[in-house]
Amino acid sequence: MKKRRFGEVEGREVSEITLESAQGAVSILNFGCVLRDWRVDGPKGSLPMTLGFPTMEGYLHHSRSHGAIVGRVANRVKDGRFELEGKTYELTKNHGPGLRHHIHGSLGRKIWDMDADSGAGVVHLRHVSPDGDDGYPGRVEFEVTYRLEGPRLVCEMRGRPDRPTPINLAHHAYFNLGGAGDVRDHVLWLDADEFTPLDAENIPLGTIASVEGTHLDFRQPRSIEVSDPERQGIDINYVLREGRHEDDPAAWAICPRTGRRIEVRTTEPGLQIFNAAKMTIEGKGHDGQSYGPFAGLCFEAQHFPDSIHHPDWPSVIRSPEHPYFQRWTVDILQG
């Protein structure tokens, strides 16, 4: 385990802790709980499995959420407002035409308290979100832990509110099993028969539809390129199969160039798949790379987007009696 100074934000130090195993190394920042780098050893040497930046400037100026844990509520909240217990709450509006909607919140831009247990190989991060943060009610004590077990990274997220409030975190890491280049050659499989359709502003319609006959159908493994020859891109929440056990993969992907395979497991009912079809980043990433369209693939485990407006969907309201918990587990294996 190694610790170093990574940079500074508004006079506060940003630190990085690196966890190591026989199969590779994972580097974590206390800025947004960012998974900055994941190096995996293989026949072609040690390659970066995630998109990231070598300096703090990359995260401040070229990335809003690369590798971060986003929230209090990940994804979109329609019109940037919601009602809870008879009161309307106005959120920070930062997304969509005229900045009408709310997306992700600001947890992924905060500096968290970070320490490590070198004996257990665990990184602990903590942050207190005050009442009114981004417009959300209640004070919430957040805690995130990362643990590297050989080829497996386990991330657990907890939130303890002092009153009822919505919480829906998601890990926004971008993966590229080739170490560089385009992820459209990745073969993808998902344990999902359905998805939540969107309107023209990427806000859920409140319905659930079958993937049958769409380019979103990955119930049988196929490459992203074959499923999407017109390069529309994928940015959609999948409804994971009901009855699926959290120890079973919700998704996996293989890169034919390297033979590397990723398996994702989650406690959540939804999984946002995003393949960065419109990504254009001016700054340089790992090993001097330029990140353009289709540079990475996200597996954002979550409750469904905009659930606060759809009472028939799994609830995102948490309370002192029912605190928030999510476990997101990722294995990167050599085929």
C-alpha positions as CSV (number, residue, x, y, z in Angstrom):
1,M,0.0,0.0,0.0
2,K,1.3,3.4,-1.0
3,K,0.2,7.0,-0.2
4,R,1.2,10.2,-1.9
5,R,0.1,13.8,-2.5
6,F,-1.7,14.1,-5.8
7,G,-2.6,17.8,-5.9
8,E,-4.6,20.5,-4.3
9,V,-8.2,21.9,-4.6
10,E,-9.1,25.2,-3.0
11,G,-6.2,25.0,-0.5
12,R,-7.0,21.4,0.5
13,E,-4.7,18.5,-0.3
14,V,-5.8,15.7,-2.6
15,S,-4.2,12.4,-1.7
16,E,-3.9,9.1,-3.5
17,I,-3.7,5.6,-1.9
18,T,-2.6,2.7,-4.1
19,L,-3.7,-0.9,-3.2
20,E,-1.7,-3.7,-4.6
21,S,-2.2,-7.4,-5.2
22,A,-0.4,-10.1,-7.2
23,Q,-2.6,-9.3,-10.2
24,G,-2.3,-5.5,-10.3
25,A,-2.8,-2.2,-8.5
26,V,-5.7,0.2,-7.9
27,S,-5.2,3.9,-7.1
28,I,-7.9,5.9,-5.2
29,L,-8.2,9.6,-4.7
30,N,-9.9,11.4,-1.7
31,F,-11.4,13.7,-4.4
32,G,-14.8,12.3,-5.1
33,C,-13.6,8.8,-4.1
34,V,-12.2,8.6,-7.6
35,L,-10.9,5.3,-8.9
36,R,-8.0,7.0,-10.7
37,D,-6.1,4.0,-12.1
38,W,-6.4,0.2,-12.2
39,R,-3.4,-1.5,-13.7
40,V,-3.7,-5.2,-14.5
41,D,-0.7,-7.4,-15.3
42,G,-0.9,-9.7,-18.4
43,P,1.0,-11.0,-21.4
44,K,1.3,-7.5,-22.9
45,G,2.5,-6.0,-19.6
46,S,0.7,-3.7,-17.2
47,L,-2.2,-1.8,-18.9
48,P,-4.6,0.7,-17.5
49,M,-8.1,-0.8,-17.3
50,T,-9.8,2.5,-16.4
51,L,-9.8,6.0,-17.9
52,G,-8.1,8.6,-15.7
53,F,-5.7,11.5,-15.6
54,P,-2.1,11.8,-14.3
55,T,-2.7,15.2,-12.6
56,M,-5.4,17.0,-10.6
57,E,-5.9,19.4,-13.5
58,G,-7.4,16.7,-15.6
59,Y,-10.1,16.1,-13.1
60,L,-10.8,19.8,-12.5
61,H,-10.8,21.0,-16.1
62,H,-11.5,18.0,-18.4
63,S,-13.7,15.6,-16.4
64,R,-16.9,16.0,-14.3
65,S,-17.1,12.4,-13.0
66,H,-14.3,10.2,-14.4
67,G,-13.9,7.4,-11.8
68,A,-16.0,9.2,-9.2
69,I,-18.8,8.1,-6.9
70,V,-21.7,10.4,-7.9
71,G,-24.7,11.5,-5.8
72,R,-26.5,12.2,-3.5
73,V,-28.7,11.1,-6.4
74,A,-27.0,9.7,-9.5
75,N,-28.4,10.2,-12.9
76,R,-31.3,12.6,-13.8
77,V,-33.9,14.2,-11.6
78,K,-36.6,15.7,-13.8
79,D,-37.0,19.5,-13.6
80,G,-34.5,19.5,-10.7
81,R,-37.2,19.2,-8.1
82,F,-39.2,16.6,-6.1
83,E,-41.8,16.4,-3.3
84,L,-41.2,14.5,-0.1
85,E,-43.6,14.5,2.9
86,G,-45.6,17.3,1.5
87,K,-42.7,19.7,0.8
88,T,-41.2,20.6,-2.6
89,Y,-37.4,20.6,-2.8
90,E,-35.5,22.6,-5.5
91,L,-32.2,21.0,-6.5
92,T,-29.1,22.4,-8.3
93,K,-30.1,22.5,-12.0
94,N,-27.1,21.5,-14.1
95,H,-28.3,19.4,-17.0
96,G,-30.4,19.4,-20.2
97,P,-31.7,22.3,-22.4
98,G,-31.5,25.5,-20.4
99,L,-30.1,23.6,-17.4
100,R,-33.6,22.4,-16.5
101,H,-32.8,19.2,-14.8
102,H,-30.5,17.8,-12.0
103,I,-27.8,15.2,-12.6
104,H,-25.4,13.4,-10.2
105,G,-25.1,16.0,-7.5
106,S,-21.7,17.1,-6.1
107,L,-20.3,14.3,-4.0
108,G,-18.0,13.4,-6.9
109,R,-16.4,16.8,-6.6
110,K,-15.9,16.9,-2.8
111,I,-12.7,16.1,-0.9
112,W,-13.4,13.2,1.5
113,D,-11.5,12.2,4.6
114,M,-9.4,9.2,3.7
115,D,-7.5,6.6,5.7
116,A,-6.3,3.0,5.1
117,D,-5.9,-0.2,6.9
118,S,-2.7,-1.6,5.4
119,G,-3.1,-5.0,7.1
120,A,-6.6,-5.5,5.6
121,G,-5.8,-3.8,2.3
122,V,-8.8,-1.5,2.7
123,V,-9.2,2.2,1.9
124,H,-11.9,4.1,4.0
125,L,-13.4,7.4,2.8
126,R,-15.9,9.5,4.8
127,H,-17.8,12.7,4.0
128,V,-20.7,14.5,5.8
129,S,-23.2,16.1,3.4
130,P,-25.0,18.9,5.3
131,D,-28.7,19.6,5.3
132,G,-29.5,21.5,2.1
133,D,-26.5,20.2,0.1
134,D,-27.5,20.6,-3.6
135,G,-31.0,21.3,-2.3
136,Y,-31.5,17.9,-0.7
137,P,-33.0,17.6,2.8
138,G,-31.2,16.2,5.8
139,R,-27.7,15.6,6.9
140,V,-26.1,12.4,5.6
141,E,-22.9,10.7,6.8
142,F,-21.4,8.9,3.8
143,E,-18.8,6.2,3.9
144,V,-17.1,4.4,1.1
145,T,-14.7,1.5,1.3
146,Y,-12.5,0.0,-1.4
147,R,-10.9,-3.5,-1.0
148,L,-8.7,-5.2,-3.6
149,E,-8.7,-9.0,-3.4
150,G,-6.5,-10.4,-6.2
151,P,-8.3,-9.5,-9.4
152,R,-11.4,-8.3,-7.6
153,L,-12.2,-4.8,-6.4
154,V,-15.0,-4.5,-3.9
155,C,-16.6,-1.0,-3.3
156,E,-19.1,-0.6,-0.6
157,M,-21.1,2.7,-0.2
158,R,-23.1,3.7,2.8
159,G,-25.2,6.7,3.7
160,R,-26.7,7.4,7.1
161,P,-29.3,10.3,7.0
162,D,-30.8,12.0,10.0
163,R,-34.2,12.3,8.3
164,P,-35.9,10.8,5.2
165,T,-34.1,11.8,2.0
166,P,-33.4,10.4,-1.4
167,I,-30.0,8.6,-1.8
168,N,-28.9,6.8,-5.0
169,L,-25.1,6.6,-5.5
170,A,-23.4,5.2,-8.6
171,H,-19.7,4.5,-9.5
172,H,-18.8,6.3,-12.7
173,A,-15.6,4.5,-13.6
174,Y,-14.9,4.2,-17.3
175,F,-13.4,0.8,-18.3
176,N,-11.3,-0.1,-21.4
177,L,-10.1,-3.7,-21.3
178,G,-7.8,-3.0,-24.3
179,G,-5.8,-0.4,-22.3
180,A,-6.4,2.1,-25.0
181,G,-8.5,2.6,-28.2
182,D,-12.1,2.0,-28.9
183,V,-14.4,-0.2,-26.7
184,R,-16.8,-0.9,-29.6
185,D,-15.0,-4.2,-30.2
186,H,-15.9,-5.3,-26.6
187,V,-18.3,-8.3,-26.4
188,L,-21.0,-7.5,-23.8
189,W,-23.5,-9.6,-21.9
190,L,-26.2,-8.3,-19.6
191,D,-28.5,-10.1,-17.2
192,A,-31.4,-7.8,-18.2
193,D,-34.6,-8.3,-20.2
194,E,-35.8,-4.7,-19.9
195,F,-34.8,-1.1,-19.8
196,T,-36.3,2.3,-18.8
197,P,-37.0,4.3,-22.0
198,L,-36.1,8.0,-22.2
199,D,-37.6,11.1,-23.7
200,A,-35.7,13.5,-26.0
201,E,-34.0,15.1,-22.9
202,N,-32.8,11.7,-21.5
203,I,-35.4,11.7,-18.8
204,P,-37.2,8.4,-18.1
205,L,-40.7,8.2,-19.4
206,G,-41.7,6.2,-16.3
207,T,-42.3,3.0,-18.3
208,I,-40.3,-0.3,-18.6
209,A,-39.8,-1.9,-22.0
210,S,-38.4,-5.1,-23.4
211,V,-34.9,-5.1,-25.0
212,E,-36.3,-7.6,-27.6
213,G,-35.6,-6.4,-31.2
214,T,-33.5,-3.3,-30.1
215,H,-29.8,-2.5,-30.3
216,L,-29.9,-2.6,-26.5
217,D,-30.3,-6.4,-26.3
218,F,-27.3,-8.1,-24.8
219,R,-28.9,-11.2,-23.3
220,Q,-26.8,-13.1,-25.8
221,P,-23.1,-11.9,-25.9
222,R,-22.4,-9.7,-28.9
223,S,-20.0,-6.9,-29.6
224,I,-21.1,-3.3,-29.1
225,E,-20.1,-2.6,-32.8
226,V,-22.4,-5.3,-34.1
227,S,-25.3,-4.1,-31.9
228,D,-24.8,-0.5,-32.9
229,P,-23.5,-0.2,-36.5
230,E,-24.8,3.4,-36.8
231,R,-22.8,4.5,-33.8
232,Q,-25.8,5.8,-31.9
233,G,-24.1,5.0,-28.6
234,I,-25.6,3.5,-25.4
235,D,-26.6,5.5,-22.4
236,I,-29.5,3.7,-20.8
237,N,-30.6,2.1,-17.5
238,Y,-31.2,-1.6,-17.7
239,V,-33.6,-3.3,-15.3
240,L,-31.7,-6.2,-14.0
241,R,-33.4,-9.6,-13.9
242,E,-35.7,-10.0,-10.9
243,G,-34.5,-12.8,-8.7
244,R,-30.9,-12.5,-9.8
245,H,-28.5,-13.2,-6.9
246,E,-26.1,-10.5,-6.0
247,D,-23.2,-13.0,-6.1
248,D,-23.9,-13.7,-9.8
249,P,-22.6,-11.3,-12.5
250,A,-25.1,-8.7,-13.6
251,A,-22.8,-8.0,-16.6
252,W,-19.6,-9.0,-18.2
253,A,-17.5,-7.9,-21.2
254,I,-14.5,-9.3,-23.1
255,C,-11.9,-7.4,-25.2
256,P,-10.8,-9.6,-28.1
257,R,-7.6,-7.7,-28.4
258,T,-6.3,-8.6,-25.0
259,G,-8.5,-11.4,-23.8
260,R,-9.3,-9.5,-20.7
261,R,-12.7,-10.0,-19.1
262,I,-14.7,-7.8,-16.7
263,E,-17.4,-9.1,-14.5
264,V,-19.7,-6.8,-12.5
265,R,-21.8,-7.8,-9.5
266,T,-24.2,-5.5,-7.6
267,T,-26.8,-5.2,-5.0
268,E,-28.8,-2.7,-7.1
269,P,-31.8,-3.2,-9.3
270,G,-30.5,-1.2,-12.2
271,L,-27.4,-0.9,-14.3
272,Q,-26.6,2.2,-16.5
273,I,-24.5,1.2,-19.5
274,F,-22.7,4.1,-21.1
275,N,-20.1,3.9,-23.8
276,A,-19.2,7.5,-24.2
277,A,-20.2,8.0,-27.8
278,K,-19.7,11.7,-27.6
279,M,-16.7,11.9,-25.4
280,T,-14.1,14.5,-26.5
281,I,-11.5,15.5,-23.9
282,E,-8.7,17.9,-24.6
283,G,-6.4,16.9,-21.8
284,K,-4.2,13.8,-21.8
285,G,-5.1,10.7,-19.9
286,H,-3.1,7.6,-18.8
287,D,0.1,7.1,-20.7
288,G,-0.5,10.2,-22.8
289,Q,-3.8,8.9,-24.3
290,S,-6.4,11.2,-25.8
291,Y,-9.9,10.2,-24.9
292,G,-12.4,10.5,-27.7
293,P,-15.7,8.8,-28.7
294,F,-16.2,5.3,-27.4
295,A,-13.0,5.5,-25.2
296,G,-14.6,3.8,-22.2
297,L,-17.5,1.7,-21.0
298,C,-19.4,2.5,-17.7
299,F,-21.2,-0.1,-15.6
300,E,-23.1,2.3,-13.2
301,A,-25.1,0.2,-10.7
302,Q,-28.0,2.2,-9.3
303,H,-31.6,2.5,-8.6
304,F,-33.5,3.6,-11.7
305,P,-33.0,7.2,-12.8
306,D,-35.7,9.7,-11.6
307,S,-37.1,7.1,-9.3
308,I,-38.2,9.9,-7.0
309,H,-41.0,10.7,-9.5
310,H,-42.1,7.1,-10.0
311,P,-43.5,5.5,-6.9
312,D,-44.0,2.1,-8.6
313,W,-40.2,1.8,-9.0
314,P,-37.8,0.7,-6.2
315,S,-37.7,3.6,-3.7
316,V,-34.6,5.7,-3.3
317,I,-35.8,7.2,0.0
318,R,-33.6,6.4,2.9
319,S,-34.0,7.2,6.6
320,P,-32.3,6.7,10.0
321,E,-34.2,3.4,10.3
322,H,-33.3,2.4,6.7
323,P,-29.9,3.7,5.8
324,Y,-28.3,3.4,2.3
325,F,-26.1,0.6,1.3
326,Q,-24.7,-0.6,-2.0
327,R,-22.0,-3.1,-2.9
328,W,-20.4,-2.9,-6.4
329,T,-17.9,-5.7,-7.2
330,V,-15.7,-5.8,-10.2
331,D,-13.4,-8.6,-11.4
332,I,-10.9,-8.1,-14.2
333,L,-9.6,-11.5,-15.4
334,Q,-7.2,-12.6,-18.0
335,G,-8.9,-14.9,-20.5
